[in-house]
Amino acid sequence: MIYGERIRLRAIEREDLPLFVNWLNDPEVRAGLIHYLPISLTDEEQWYSVMLGSPLEEHPLVIEARNGEGWSPIGDCGFIRINWRCRTGEVGILIGEKKFWNRGYGTEVMHLLLRHGFSTLNLNRISLDVYANNPGAIRCYEKAGFVQEGVRRQAMYKDGIYIDIIQMSVLKKEWQEI
């Protein structure tokens, strides 16, 4: 487990899949994601089986928030496309429980992911993509130390509009100075 102040990150289990399906089928949750179609439990189970064959470092982690003496799942996060030669990786995050939105949980998750990526995985550069129409996520990433590198103009078509995709990253040296 990776522990923060109010959250912890743990390995995903098959029992988590129904919760993921609920989150991914909520249009508000899905708005900031690449997903645009409803997903079934069968689809998610197939994804899970494939995911188990990927490198362990790229397995998603469940985000759990402290709930009294226990923990409650509120989302997931993780690394993808790790390039060991270049020491780079991309991160993604989903807070599926909307009552945890805009309360600093995303920023805390990003801090934990950066610590894990730079200190445990020894990455040098961590990047992400975010939709330009998601100012809350952009603020979250900036608070964690990410800087904007560029914009892929109208790179996503979703819900009848074209959306710019902002590319952001943070380098290990920058993270160490924060």
PESUL-V609916 format. One record per residue. N is the residue number from 0. RES is the residue in one small letter. OMEGA is omega in degrees with one decimal (none if undefined). D_FIRST is the distance of its C-alpha to the first C-alpha in Angstrom with 1 decimal. Layout:
# PESUL-V609916
N/RES/OMEGA/D_FIRST + N/RES/OMEGA/D_FIRST
This chain:
# PESUL-V609916
0/m/174.9/0.0 + 1/i/-173.2/3.8 + 2/y/170.6/6.2 + 3/g/-179.2/9.8 + 4/e/-177.1/12.9 + 5/r/-174.8/13.2 + 6/i/170.1/10.3 + 7/r/176.8/6.6 + 8/l/-179.5/5.7 + 9/r/178.4/4.9 + 10/a/177.4/7.6 + 11/i/176.3/11.0 + 12/e/179.4/13.3 + 13/r/-179.4/17.1 + 14/e/178.9/17.3 + 15/d/-171.6/15.9 + 16/l/178.2/19.0 + 17/p/177.6/21.6 + 18/l/178.1/19.7 + 19/f/178.9/19.5 + 20/v/177.9/23.2 + 21/n/-179.7/24.1 + 22/w/-175.8/22.5 + 23/l/177.5/24.1 + 24/n/176.0/27.4 + 25/d/-177.1/27.6 + 26/p/179.0/30.0 + 27/e/178.4/28.7 + 28/v/-176.3/25.1 + 29/r/-174.5/26.5 + 30/a/-178.4/28.8 + 31/g/-175.8/26.5 + 32/l/177.1/25.4 + 33/i/178.8/27.3 + 34/h/179.3/27.5 + 35/y/179.1/31.0 + 36/l/173.8/31.7 + 37/p/-177.5/30.6 + 38/i/178.8/28.1 + 39/s/175.7/28.4 + 40/l/177.3/25.9 + 41/t/176.7/27.6 + 42/d/-177.4/27.0 + 43/e/176.6/23.3 + 44/e/176.0/23.2 + 45/q/176.9/25.1 + 46/w/-178.3/22.7 + 47/y/179.5/19.7 + 48/s/178.5/21.8 + 49/v/-178.7/22.6 + 50/m/-179.6/19.0 + 51/l/177.6/18.0 + 52/g/179.3/20.6 + 53/s/178.4/19.3 + 54/p/-177.5/17.5 + 55/l/-178.9/13.8 + 56/e/-179.0/13.2 + 57/e/173.8/15.0 + 58/h/177.7/13.2 + 59/p/177.2/12.5 + 60/l/176.5/9.3 + 61/v/175.0/9.9 + 62/i/176.9/10.3 + 63/e/176.7/10.4 + 64/a/177.5/12.7 + 65/r/-178.2/13.4 + 66/n/-174.6/16.3 + 67/g/178.1/18.1 + 68/e/-177.2/16.3 + 69/g/-176.6/14.1 + 70/w/178.2/12.2 + 71/s/177.8/14.1 + 72/p/178.2/13.5 + 73/i/-178.6/15.4 + 74/g/175.6/15.0 + 75/d/-177.7/13.4 + 76/c/175.4/13.2 + 77/g/179.7/13.1 + 78/f/172.1/15.4 + 79/i/176.4/18.7 + 80/r/175.5/21.7 + 81/i/177.0/20.3 + 82/n/-173.6/23.4 + 83/w/179.2/22.7 + 84/r/-178.8/26.4 + 85/c/180.0/26.4 + 86/r/-180.0/22.8 + 87/t/175.2/22.4 + 88/g/176.7/20.1 + 89/e/177.8/20.2 + 90/v/174.3/17.6 + 91/g/-178.4/17.9 + 92/i/175.5/16.8 + 93/l/170.0/18.0 + 94/i/-175.4/18.1 + 95/g/178.8/19.8 + 96/e/-171.1/20.4 + 97/k/178.7/23.3 + 98/k/177.8/23.4 + 99/f/177.3/20.4 + 100/w/174.1/22.5 + 101/n/179.3/24.1 + 102/r/176.4/22.1 + 103/g/-178.6/20.0 + 104/y/178.9/16.8 + 105/g/178.7/17.4 + 106/t/178.6/18.0 + 107/e/176.8/14.9 + 108/v/-178.8/12.9 + 109/m/176.5/15.2 + 110/h/179.1/14.8 + 111/l/179.1/11.0 + 112/l/178.9/12.0 + 113/l/177.3/14.9 + 114/r/179.0/13.2 + 115/h/-177.8/10.9 + 116/g/-177.5/14.2 + 117/f/-174.6/16.5 + 118/s/-177.1/14.8 + 119/t/-177.4/12.7 + 120/l/179.8/14.7 + 121/n/174.8/17.9 + 122/l/177.7/19.3 + 123/n/-178.0/22.4 + 124/r/177.9/22.8 + 125/i/-175.3/20.6 + 126/s/175.7/22.7 + 127/l/172.3/22.9 + 128/d/178.9/25.8 + 129/v/177.3/26.6 + 130/y/-178.4/29.6 + 131/a/-179.7/32.2 + 132/n/179.0/32.7 + 133/n/-174.8/29.2 + 134/p/178.1/29.8 + 135/g/178.6/26.8 + 136/a/179.9/24.4 + 137/i/177.8/26.5 + 138/r/178.6/26.4 + 139/c/-177.9/22.6 + 140/y/177.9/22.4 + 141/e/178.0/25.1 + 142/k/-180.0/23.4 + 143/a/177.2/20.4 + 144/g/179.8/23.1 + 145/f/174.7/24.1 + 146/v/179.6/27.8 + 147/q/177.9/30.1 + 148/e/-176.4/31.4 + 149/g/-179.9/33.6 + 150/v/169.8/34.6 + 151/r/-172.5/35.3 + 152/r/177.8/38.0 + 153/q/-175.4/38.2 + 154/a/179.5/35.8 + 155/m/173.1/34.5 + 156/y/-175.5/36.7 + 157/k/176.8/35.2 + 158/d/173.6/37.1 + 159/g/178.1/40.4 + 160/i/173.0/39.6 + 161/y/-174.7/38.7 + 162/i/172.4/35.7 + 163/d/174.5/35.1 + 164/i/179.4/31.7 + 165/i/177.1/30.6 + 166/q/-178.5/28.8 + 167/m/175.9/26.6 + 168/s/172.6/24.7 + 169/v/178.5/23.5 + 170/l/-179.0/24.1 + 171/k/-179.5/22.1 + 172/k/178.8/25.2 + 173/e/-179.6/25.3 + 174/w/-179.7/21.7 + 175/q/-178.3/22.4 + 176/e/-178.4/25.4 + 177/i/none/23.8
